[in-house]
Amino acid sequence: MDSTPIFLFALSAIMAFGTGLYLKHTYALSRRWSQAKGDEGESYASQLLDDVGCYDRLEGLVIGDGALETMAEVDALVKAPGCLINVETKNWSGLITPGEEFWEIEYANGNKVTRKSPLRQAHRQSSVIASHYPGVPVETLVLMVGRARFRDGYIPAGVCTKATLGQEVRKMFATEATDLQKAAADYQWARIVDWAFDAKADERAETYKERLERKYGQRRWESWYRFALYTIGLGMVAVLLLEQAYLAGRSGVILPARSFLDLL
């Protein structure tokens, strides 16, 4: 029996497997790059918040300790006289077209990606904060620290840039608050600080990350499973095409494609 078809099948399988490993490695690098960019953005945001006088704040705070739906990770939580300000930082670039649920980003090379609206993300975080610490208004602010621009100059309400951060913060700090509201803000802020620095703070942060990984990691595995099926099918097609080319080279006649099992 001619072993060439079997060799071609093995070669295609190796190529498909190698492609999968390469894409997995590329995906891992992309995640690490995104994490590094996010950390850089949060560090820059910290400096900006100092510059505008937001000294009473906590950063990298995990709120809640229960089901994932009742927890949230907050980039920065600022105490104002009569409210709390939840600041979500995004270190993005490109031209942004904002929508209610998703934002489309167009990069300089023409590529486009769609991401969930950071405003929706931040409002969810604010809702979690308010549910755990009631009686104090929680304002929401998305801070864009990267080189992103908004199409037609339209910046949604609740979003600020490096240039407009001070204006937005001063507006929130200037909001009139009664003595009762100020007392409630002081009380809940003291509770949040105790929560942020208690003995289980690091454990909660790890638990939150693990739960996120389980939730979204499962989706990634499903994506990889679909990718594996796709590459196997592609490999089968490649085997048939390679065999046809091989047989045509031997006989000078293009034969009808046979089933994959016929190759063995």
CORHURA-V824512 format. One record per pair of residues at least 24 apart in sequence whose ideal C-beta (glycine too) atoms are under 8 Angstrom apart, sorted by the first residue. I is the first residue (numbers start at 0). J is the second residue. D is the distance in Angstrom with one decimal. If there is no record, write none. Layout:
BEGIN
I | J | D
I | J | D
END
This chain:
BEGIN
3 | 242 | 7.7
3 | 245 | 5.7
4 | 238 | 7.2
4 | 242 | 5.1
4 | 245 | 7.6
4 | 262 | 4.2
4 | 263 | 7.7
5 | 262 | 7.0
5 | 263 | 6.8
7 | 238 | 5.5
7 | 241 | 4.4
7 | 242 | 5.9
7 | 245 | 6.9
8 | 234 | 7.7
8 | 238 | 4.7
8 | 262 | 6.1
8 | 263 | 7.8
10 | 241 | 7.7
11 | 234 | 4.3
11 | 235 | 7.8
11 | 237 | 4.5
11 | 238 | 5.0
11 | 241 | 6.9
12 | 234 | 5.6
14 | 234 | 7.3
14 | 237 | 7.5
15 | 230 | 4.2
15 | 231 | 6.8
15 | 233 | 6.5
15 | 234 | 4.3
15 | 237 | 8.0
16 | 230 | 8.0
18 | 230 | 6.5
19 | 226 | 6.9
19 | 227 | 6.9
19 | 230 | 6.0
22 | 226 | 7.5
23 | 223 | 7.6
36 | 90 | 5.2
37 | 88 | 7.8
37 | 90 | 6.2
39 | 90 | 6.1
40 | 88 | 5.1
40 | 89 | 6.8
40 | 90 | 2.6
40 | 144 | 4.9
40 | 145 | 6.5
41 | 74 | 5.7
41 | 75 | 7.7
41 | 88 | 5.2
41 | 90 | 7.8
43 | 90 | 7.3
43 | 144 | 5.0
44 | 74 | 6.9
44 | 75 | 6.6
44 | 86 | 7.0
44 | 88 | 4.2
44 | 142 | 5.5
44 | 144 | 5.4
45 | 75 | 7.2
47 | 142 | 7.2
47 | 144 | 7.0
47 | 161 | 6.1
47 | 164 | 5.6
48 | 75 | 6.3
48 | 77 | 6.9
48 | 86 | 7.0
48 | 164 | 7.7
48 | 168 | 8.0
50 | 165 | 7.6
51 | 164 | 5.8
51 | 165 | 4.4
51 | 168 | 4.9
51 | 169 | 7.5
52 | 168 | 7.3
52 | 172 | 7.8
53 | 77 | 4.5
53 | 84 | 7.5
53 | 168 | 6.2
55 | 188 | 7.3
56 | 86 | 8.0
57 | 191 | 6.7
57 | 192 | 7.0
57 | 195 | 5.1
59 | 204 | 7.7
60 | 191 | 7.6
60 | 195 | 5.5
61 | 200 | 7.5
61 | 203 | 5.0
61 | 204 | 4.8
61 | 207 | 4.9
62 | 124 | 7.6
62 | 127 | 5.5
62 | 128 | 5.6
62 | 131 | 5.8
62 | 194 | 7.9
63 | 127 | 5.9
63 | 131 | 6.0
64 | 199 | 7.6
64 | 203 | 5.4
64 | 206 | 7.7
67 | 207 | 7.6
67 | 210 | 4.6
67 | 211 | 7.1
67 | 214 | 6.4
69 | 127 | 6.5
69 | 130 | 7.2
70 | 127 | 6.8
70 | 207 | 5.4
70 | 210 | 7.6
71 | 123 | 6.8
71 | 124 | 4.2
71 | 127 | 4.0
71 | 128 | 6.9
72 | 124 | 7.7
72 | 204 | 7.7
72 | 207 | 6.1
73 | 124 | 5.6
73 | 128 | 7.1
76 | 128 | 7.1
76 | 191 | 6.9
77 | 168 | 7.7
78 | 184 | 6.7
78 | 188 | 4.8
79 | 138 | 7.6
79 | 171 | 5.4
79 | 172 | 5.0
79 | 174 | 7.5
79 | 184 | 7.4
80 | 172 | 6.5
80 | 174 | 7.8
80 | 176 | 5.3
80 | 181 | 5.7
80 | 184 | 6.9
81 | 135 | 7.8
81 | 136 | 7.1
81 | 174 | 6.2
81 | 175 | 7.4
81 | 176 | 2.4
81 | 177 | 7.5
81 | 180 | 4.4
81 | 181 | 5.6
81 | 184 | 5.6
82 | 135 | 6.3
82 | 136 | 4.2
82 | 137 | 6.8
82 | 138 | 5.4
82 | 171 | 6.6
82 | 174 | 6.7
82 | 176 | 7.3
82 | 180 | 8.0
82 | 184 | 6.5
83 | 128 | 6.5
83 | 132 | 7.5
83 | 135 | 5.7
83 | 136 | 7.3
83 | 137 | 4.9
83 | 138 | 7.0
83 | 184 | 7.0
83 | 187 | 7.4
83 | 188 | 7.3
83 | 191 | 8.0
84 | 137 | 7.7
84 | 138 | 4.8
84 | 139 | 7.9
84 | 140 | 5.9
84 | 168 | 7.3
84 | 171 | 5.7
85 | 121 | 6.1
85 | 124 | 5.5
85 | 125 | 4.7
85 | 128 | 6.1
85 | 137 | 5.8
85 | 138 | 6.9
85 | 139 | 5.3
85 | 140 | 6.9
86 | 140 | 5.1
86 | 141 | 7.9
86 | 142 | 5.5
87 | 117 | 5.7
87 | 120 | 6.4
87 | 121 | 3.9
87 | 124 | 6.8
87 | 139 | 7.6
87 | 140 | 7.3
87 | 141 | 5.0
87 | 142 | 7.0
88 | 141 | 8.0
88 | 142 | 5.1
88 | 144 | 6.0
89 | 117 | 5.3
89 | 141 | 6.4
89 | 142 | 7.2
89 | 143 | 5.4
89 | 144 | 7.2
89 | 145 | 6.9
89 | 147 | 7.5
90 | 144 | 5.3
90 | 145 | 4.4
91 | 143 | 6.5
91 | 145 | 4.6
91 | 147 | 4.3
92 | 145 | 4.9
92 | 146 | 4.4
92 | 147 | 5.5
93 | 146 | 7.9
93 | 147 | 5.8
93 | 148 | 7.7
94 | 147 | 7.6
94 | 148 | 5.5
94 | 149 | 7.7
94 | 150 | 5.8
95 | 147 | 5.3
95 | 148 | 6.9
95 | 149 | 5.2
95 | 150 | 6.6
96 | 149 | 7.9
96 | 150 | 4.7
97 | 149 | 6.8
97 | 153 | 7.3
97 | 155 | 5.1
97 | 158 | 7.7
104 | 147 | 7.4
117 | 141 | 4.9
117 | 158 | 7.9
118 | 155 | 6.3
118 | 157 | 5.5
118 | 158 | 6.6
121 | 157 | 7.4
122 | 157 | 8.0
132 | 187 | 4.2
132 | 190 | 6.4
132 | 191 | 6.3
134 | 183 | 4.6
134 | 187 | 6.6
135 | 180 | 7.5
135 | 183 | 5.3
135 | 184 | 5.0
135 | 187 | 4.9
136 | 180 | 7.9
138 | 171 | 5.3
140 | 167 | 6.1
140 | 168 | 7.9
140 | 171 | 7.8
235 | 259 | 5.0
238 | 262 | 6.4
END
